[in-house]
Amino acid sequence: MTKQKRSLGAAPLLYKRIGSHTVIFAEIRDVKADEDCLDTSGGFPDIEKVLPIIFDYGSRSYYGVGKKLGKGWSIGKPLINKG
């Protein structure tokens, strides 16, 4: 493991090179977001306002995140019950 010195207040970054890949270990200590990207409670980012993208390395393509499909831990219940 190699430790990289970071700026004041930032978490230390540990990384290890494994062949042609680099594995990074880090701790998220702070997150910033514009208020207009937060949900109605003002506490969490609203996924439909942020419009994040995902990169697929295999196809070297970017994908957008779509609309909400359902509530967490409930949308999969019918699949579990089919069993």
Residue, then its C-alpha position, 0 to 999 in steps of 0.5 A: m500500500t502507498k499512502q498519498k499526502r492530501s490537502l489539509g482536512a482531506a482524508p488520506l488516500l491509500y492505493k495499491r497497484i495490482g498489475s495494470h489496475t490501481v485499487i483506491f481506498a478512501e473515506i468520504r468525510d464531506v460532501k457538497a451539493d448546490e441547494d437547488c439539487l436537494d430534495t424537498s426536505g433539503g437533506f439529500p440530493d434529488i436524483e432527478k435533479v442531479l441527473p447522474i451519469i454512469f460509465d460502462y468501461g466494457s462498452r466505453s459508453y455513458y448512460g443516464v439514470g432514468k426515472k424512479l421505478g419504485k420504493g426501496w425494499s418494496i419493488g423487489k417483493p413480488l420477485i422474492n415471493k415467486g421464489 
